[in-house]
């Protein structure tokens, strides 16, 4: 079951920073990193800003592919 959790707007940056810190700490653990690689992932410890840029770049890249190939939603 999915529930919406009411977050205060000013808390968002703090939550993102906390999650980022903990995720990066997990990625620093060699066993965790090895397990993620075994599962086919490419673990990257990044800042929230770096991830946002990567995400935006990927959206732009795949949008161009979709437009070039004239892919339509069915």
N, CA, C and O atoms as CSV, one atom per row, in Angstrom:
chain,resi,resn,atom,element,x,y,z
A,1,UNK,N,N,0.845,-1.178,0.000
A,1,UNK,CA,C,0.000,0.000,0.000
A,1,UNK,C,C,0.889,1.238,0.000
A,1,UNK,O,O,1.843,1.329,0.773
A,2,UNK,N,N,0.574,2.170,-0.856
A,2,UNK,CA,C,1.344,3.407,-0.958
A,2,UNK,C,C,0.620,4.504,-0.202
A,2,UNK,O,O,-0.576,4.728,-0.392
A,3,UNK,N,N,1.361,5.180,0.652
A,3,UNK,CA,C,0.791,6.306,1.384
A,3,UNK,C,C,1.615,7.541,1.117
A,3,UNK,O,O,2.840,7.470,1.014
A,4,UNK,N,N,0.971,8.632,1.007
A,4,UNK,CA,C,1.673,9.904,0.860
A,4,UNK,C,C,2.059,10.413,2.237
A,4,UNK,O,O,1.262,10.396,3.174
A,5,UNK,N,N,3.290,10.861,2.334
A,5,UNK,CA,C,3.771,11.406,3.590
A,5,UNK,C,C,3.870,12.917,3.431
A,5,UNK,O,O,4.577,13.394,2.544
A,6,UNK,N,N,3.182,13.671,4.266
A,6,UNK,CA,C,3.252,15.131,4.134
A,6,UNK,C,C,4.603,15.658,4.605
A,6,UNK,O,O,4.934,15.573,5.787
A,7,UNK,N,N,5.370,16.196,3.684
A,7,UNK,CA,C,6.667,16.785,4.010
A,7,UNK,C,C,6.561,18.291,3.927
A,7,UNK,O,O,5.855,18.831,3.077
A,8,UNK,N,N,7.251,18.946,4.795
A,8,UNK,CA,C,7.330,20.394,4.701
A,8,UNK,C,C,8.304,20.733,3.587
A,8,UNK,O,O,9.313,20.049,3.410
A,9,UNK,N,N,8.014,21.765,2.850
A,9,UNK,CA,C,8.847,22.157,1.719
A,9,UNK,C,C,10.290,22.389,2.131
A,9,UNK,O,O,11.198,21.951,1.425
A,10,UNK,N,N,10.529,23.055,3.234
A,10,UNK,CA,C,11.897,23.354,3.641
A,10,UNK,C,C,12.657,22.104,4.076
A,10,UNK,O,O,13.884,22.140,4.171
A,11,UNK,N,N,11.959,21.003,4.340
A,11,UNK,CA,C,12.614,19.771,4.762
A,11,UNK,C,C,13.189,18.991,3.583
A,11,UNK,O,O,14.054,18.138,3.782
A,12,UNK,N,N,12.739,19.257,2.386
A,12,UNK,CA,C,13.125,18.466,1.226
A,12,UNK,C,C,14.635,18.431,1.024
A,12,UNK,O,O,15.196,17.351,0.836
A,13,UNK,N,N,15.302,19.565,1.055
A,13,UNK,CA,C,16.756,19.597,0.850
A,13,UNK,C,C,17.470,18.822,1.946
A,13,UNK,O,O,18.448,18.124,1.680
A,14,UNK,N,N,16.992,18.940,3.162
A,14,UNK,CA,C,17.611,18.216,4.276
A,14,UNK,C,C,17.439,16.709,4.089
A,14,UNK,O,O,18.374,15.946,4.331
A,15,UNK,N,N,16.282,16.284,3.671
A,15,UNK,CA,C,16.022,14.858,3.442
A,15,UNK,C,C,16.908,14.342,2.318
A,15,UNK,O,O,17.517,13.280,2.442
A,16,UNK,N,N,16.981,15.083,1.232
A,16,UNK,CA,C,17.818,14.677,0.104
A,16,UNK,C,C,19.278,14.590,0.531
A,16,UNK,O,O,19.965,13.631,0.180
A,17,UNK,N,N,19.757,15.566,1.274
A,17,UNK,CA,C,21.146,15.548,1.740
A,17,UNK,C,C,21.418,14.356,2.647
A,17,UNK,O,O,22.465,13.719,2.539
A,18,UNK,N,N,20.479,14.052,3.541
A,18,UNK,CA,C,20.644,12.908,4.442
A,18,UNK,C,C,20.658,11.601,3.665
A,18,UNK,O,O,21.517,10.750,3.896
A,19,UNK,N,N,19.714,11.434,2.747
A,19,UNK,CA,C,19.680,10.224,1.925
A,19,UNK,C,C,20.953,10.088,1.104
A,19,UNK,O,O,21.521,9.000,1.011
A,20,UNK,N,N,21.404,11.184,0.509
A,20,UNK,CA,C,22.613,11.162,-0.302
A,20,UNK,C,C,23.819,10.740,0.530
A,20,UNK,O,O,24.629,9.924,0.090
A,21,UNK,N,N,23.935,11.292,1.717
A,21,UNK,CA,C,25.051,10.958,2.608
A,21,UNK,C,C,25.041,9.474,2.946
A,21,UNK,O,O,26.086,8.825,2.903
A,22,UNK,N,N,23.886,8.932,3.278
A,22,UNK,CA,C,23.785,7.526,3.671
A,22,UNK,C,C,23.992,6.584,2.483
A,22,UNK,O,O,24.636,5.543,2.619
A,23,UNK,N,N,23.453,6.943,1.334
A,23,UNK,CA,C,23.652,6.119,0.131
A,23,UNK,C,C,25.125,6.099,-0.246
A,23,UNK,O,O,25.668,5.037,-0.550
A,24,UNK,N,N,25.776,7.248,-0.232
A,24,UNK,CA,C,27.201,7.304,-0.561
A,24,UNK,C,C,28.033,6.530,0.453
A,24,UNK,O,O,29.038,5.921,0.086
A,25,UNK,N,N,27.632,6.544,1.723
A,25,UNK,CA,C,28.338,5.756,2.742
A,25,UNK,C,C,28.195,4.265,2.429
A,25,UNK,O,O,29.156,3.507,2.560
A,26,UNK,N,N,27.008,3.849,2.019
A,26,UNK,CA,C,26.809,2.455,1.625
A,26,UNK,C,C,27.648,2.079,0.426
A,26,UNK,O,O,28.204,0.982,0.371
A,27,UNK,N,N,27.742,2.984,-0.538
A,27,UNK,CA,C,28.533,2.716,-1.746
A,27,UNK,C,C,30.025,2.678,-1.449
A,27,UNK,O,O,30.797,2.122,-2.230
A,28,UNK,N,N,30.440,3.263,-0.329
A,28,UNK,CA,C,31.853,3.224,0.058
A,28,UNK,C,C,32.237,1.860,0.638
A,28,UNK,O,O,33.421,1.539,0.742
A,29,UNK,N,N,31.239,1.060,1.014
A,29,UNK,CA,C,31.483,-0.279,1.554
A,29,UNK,C,C,31.787,-1.229,0.398
A,29,UNK,O,O,30.932,-1.438,-0.463
A,30,UNK,N,N,32.995,-1.814,0.362
A,30,UNK,CA,C,33.372,-2.693,-0.748
A,30,UNK,C,C,32.414,-3.866,-0.964
A,30,UNK,O,O,32.174,-4.265,-2.103
A,31,UNK,N,N,31.863,-4.422,0.125
A,31,UNK,CA,C,30.918,-5.544,-0.024
A,31,UNK,C,C,29.630,-5.091,-0.698
A,31,UNK,O,O,29.084,-5.795,-1.548
A,32,UNK,N,N,29.150,-3.920,-0.317
A,32,UNK,CA,C,27.932,-3.383,-0.920
A,32,UNK,C,C,28.169,-3.080,-2.392
A,32,UNK,O,O,27.344,-3.410,-3.244
A,33,UNK,N,N,29.294,-2.455,-2.679
A,33,UNK,CA,C,29.627,-2.108,-4.060
A,33,UNK,C,C,29.739,-3.370,-4.913
A,33,UNK,O,O,29.229,-3.414,-6.032
A,34,UNK,N,N,30.407,-4.396,-4.382
A,34,UNK,CA,C,30.558,-5.664,-5.107
A,34,UNK,C,C,29.200,-6.303,-5.377
A,34,UNK,O,O,28.957,-6.815,-6.469
A,35,UNK,N,N,28.320,-6.272,-4.387
A,35,UNK,CA,C,26.980,-6.860,-4.549
A,35,UNK,C,C,26.189,-6.129,-5.632
A,35,UNK,O,O,25.513,-6.761,-6.444
A,36,UNK,N,N,26.274,-4.820,-5.643
A,36,UNK,CA,C,25.570,-4.050,-6.665
A,36,UNK,C,C,26.116,-4.359,-8.055
A,36,UNK,O,O,25.354,-4.473,-9.016
A,37,UNK,N,N,27.424,-4.492,-8.158
A,37,UNK,CA,C,28.034,-4.848,-9.444
A,37,UNK,C,C,27.567,-6.235,-9.866
A,37,UNK,O,O,27.250,-6.452,-11.035
A,38,UNK,N,N,27.522,-7.183,-8.916
A,38,UNK,CA,C,27.047,-8.534,-9.215
A,38,UNK,C,C,25.610,-8.523,-9.734
A,38,UNK,O,O,25.224,-9.388,-10.521
A,39,UNK,N,N,24.832,-7.559,-9.300
A,39,UNK,CA,C,23.433,-7.439,-9.734
A,39,UNK,C,C,23.293,-6.675,-11.051
A,39,UNK,O,O,22.186,-6.472,-11.549
A,40,UNK,N,N,24.445,-6.251,-11.612
A,40,UNK,CA,C,24.417,-5.576,-12.900
A,40,UNK,C,C,24.368,-4.063,-12.824
A,40,UNK,O,O,24.145,-3.396,-13.834
A,41,UNK,N,N,24.573,-3.521,-11.644
A,41,UNK,CA,C,24.526,-2.068,-11.471
A,41,UNK,C,C,25.912,-1.458,-11.629
A,41,UNK,O,O,26.925,-2.150,-11.528
A,42,UNK,N,N,25.939,-0.169,-11.876
A,42,UNK,CA,C,27.185,0.591,-11.885
A,42,UNK,C,C,27.079,1.610,-10.757
A,42,UNK,O,O,26.549,2.703,-10.957
A,43,UNK,N,N,27.578,1.262,-9.575
A,43,UNK,CA,C,27.443,2.169,-8.434
A,43,UNK,C,C,28.241,3.460,-8.625
A,43,UNK,O,O,29.428,3.427,-8.949
A,44,UNK,N,N,27.577,4.583,-8.422
A,44,UNK,CA,C,28.215,5.897,-8.528
A,44,UNK,C,C,27.872,6.721,-7.296
A,44,UNK,O,O,26.704,7.013,-7.044
A,45,UNK,N,N,28.876,7.090,-6.543
A,45,UNK,CA,C,28.664,8.002,-5.417
A,45,UNK,C,C,28.692,9.418,-5.989
A,45,UNK,O,O,29.706,9.861,-6.528
A,46,UNK,N,N,27.572,10.117,-5.864
A,46,UNK,CA,C,27.447,11.443,-6.461
A,46,UNK,C,C,26.753,12.396,-5.503
A,46,UNK,O,O,26.107,11.985,-4.539
A,47,UNK,N,N,26.905,13.682,-5.797
A,47,UNK,CA,C,26.132,14.687,-5.066
A,47,UNK,C,C,24.743,14.746,-5.694
A,47,UNK,O,O,24.561,14.291,-6.823
A,48,UNK,N,N,23.763,15.298,-4.983
A,48,UNK,CA,C,22.439,15.448,-5.581
A,48,UNK,C,C,22.482,16.277,-6.872
A,48,UNK,O,O,21.748,15.986,-7.815
A,49,UNK,N,N,23.327,17.294,-6.918
A,49,UNK,CA,C,23.439,18.112,-8.127
A,49,UNK,C,C,24.004,17.324,-9.297
A,49,UNK,O,O,23.529,17.452,-10.426
A,50,UNK,N,N,25.024,16.502,-9.027
A,50,UNK,CA,C,25.597,15.660,-10.083
A,50,UNK,C,C,24.566,14.677,-10.613
A,50,UNK,O,O,24.473,14.453,-11.820
A,51,UNK,N,N,23.788,14.088,-9.701
A,51,UNK,CA,C,22.757,13.149,-10.130
A,51,UNK,C,C,21.696,13.858,-10.957
A,51,UNK,O,O,21.240,13.324,-11.968
A,52,UNK,N,N,21.301,15.048,-10.540
A,52,UNK,CA,C,20.310,15.810,-11.295
A,52,UNK,C,C,20.780,16.108,-12.709
A,52,UNK,O,O,19.998,16.037,-13.657
A,53,UNK,N,N,22.072,16.444,-12.853
A,53,UNK,CA,C,22.630,16.708,-14.177
A,53,UNK,C,C,22.651,15.436,-15.007
A,53,UNK,O,O,22.276,15.457,-16.179
A,54,UNK,N,N,23.088,14.315,-14.410
A,54,UNK,CA,C,23.102,13.036,-15.115
A,54,UNK,C,C,21.697,12.676,-15.583
A,54,UNK,O,O,21.507,12.258,-16.725
A,55,UNK,N,N,20.720,12.835,-14.709
A,55,UNK,CA,C,19.333,12.517,-15.030
A,55,UNK,C,C,18.832,13.371,-16.197
A,55,UNK,O,O,18.229,12.853,-17.137
A,56,UNK,N,N,19.083,14.670,-16.132
A,56,UNK,CA,C,18.649,15.575,-17.208
A,56,UNK,C,C,19.347,15.239,-18.521
A,56,UNK,O,O,18.722,15.269,-19.581
A,57,UNK,N,N,20.634,14.921,-18.458
A,57,UNK,CA,C,21.371,14.548,-19.670
A,57,UNK,C,C,20.800,13.275,-20.293
A,57,UNK,O,O,20.682,13.177,-21.515
A,58,UNK,N,N,20.450,12.306,-19.458
A,58,UNK,CA,C,19.875,11.048,-19.963
A,58,UNK,C,C,18.505,11.293,-20.598
A,58,UNK,O,O,18.194,10.714,-21.639
A,59,UNK,N,N,17.697,12.132,-19.989
A,59,UNK,CA,C,16.382,12.465,-20.554
A,59,UNK,C,C,16.561,13.080,-21.941
A,59,UNK,O,O,15.886,12.688,-22.892
A,60,UNK,N,N,17.473,14.044,-22.050
A,60,UNK,CA,C,17.715,14.691,-23.340
A,60,UNK,C,C,18.234,13.710,-24.380
A,60,UNK,O,O,17.802,13.732,-25.532
A,61,UNK,N,N,19.166,12.844,-23.973
A,61,UNK,CA,C,19.736,11.869,-24.906
A,61,UNK,C,C,18.654,10.937,-25.458
A,61,UNK,O,O,18.554,10.742,-26.670
A,62,UNK,N,N,17.849,10.369,-24.567
A,62,UNK,CA,C,16.836,9.412,-25.007
A,62,UNK,C,C,15.680,10.091,-25.724
A,62,UNK,O,O,15.038,9.470,-26.571
A,63,UNK,N,N,15.400,11.342,-25.409
A,63,UNK,CA,C,14.369,12.073,-26.144
A,63,UNK,C,C,14.770,12.220,-27.602
A,63,UNK,O,O,13.934,12.089,-28.496
A,64,UNK,N,N,16.049,12.492,-27.845
A,64,UNK,CA,C,16.542,12.599,-29.227
A,64,UNK,C,C,16.418,11.279,-29.960
A,64,UNK,O,O,16.043,11.254,-31.133
A,65,UNK,N,N,16.727,10.178,-29.286
A,65,UNK,CA,C,16.608,8.849,-29.899
A,65,UNK,C,C,15.149,8.572,-30.255
A,65,UNK,O,O,14.850,8.094,-31.349
A,66,UNK,N,N,14.258,8.871,-29.336
A,66,UNK,CA,C,12.833,8.633,-29.548
A,66,UNK,C,C,12.315,9.467,-30.712
A,66,UNK,O,O,11.560,8.970,-31.547
A,67,UNK,N,N,12.718,10.729,-30.769
A,67,UNK,CA,C,12.279,11.596,-31.862
A,67,UNK,C,C,12.858,11.115,-33.195
A,67,UNK,O,O,12.137,11.046,-34.190
A,68,UNK,N,N,14.140,10.785,-33.226
A,68,UNK,CA,C,14.783,10.340,-34.456
A,68,UNK,C,C,14.135,9.065,-34.985
A,68,UNK,O,O,13.917,8.928,-36.189
A,69,UNK,N,N,13.829,8.140,-34.092
A,69,UNK,CA,C,13.234,6.853,-34.474
A,69,UNK,C,C,11.713,6.962,-34.660
A,69,UNK,O,O,11.059,5.993,-35.046
A,70,UNK,N,N,11.167,8.133,-34.386
A,70,UNK,CA,C,9.721,8.362,-34.510
A,70,UNK,C,C,8.925,7.346,-33.695
A,70,UNK,O,O,7.938,6.787,-34.173
A,71,UNK,N,N,9.362,7.118,-32.473
A,71,UNK,CA,C,8.700,6.162,-31.588
A,71,UNK,C,C,7.462,6.822,-30.998
A,71,UNK,O,O,7.508,7.956,-30.522
A,72,UNK,N,N,6.363,6.094,-31.038
A,72,UNK,CA,C,5.092,6.602,-30.528
A,72,UNK,C,C,4.568,5.675,-29.425
A,72,UNK,O,O,4.824,4.471,-29.449
A,73,UNK,N,N,3.849,6.230,-28.476
A,73,UNK,CA,C,3.213,5.460,-27.411
A,73,UNK,C,C,1.999,4.771,-27.998
A,73,UNK,O,O,1.209,5.385,-28.714
A,74,UNK,N,N,1.857,3.503,-27.693
A,74,UNK,CA,C,0.686,2.755,-28.188
A,74,UNK,C,C,-0.349,2.599,-27.105
A,74,UNK,O,O,-1.398,1.999,-27.336
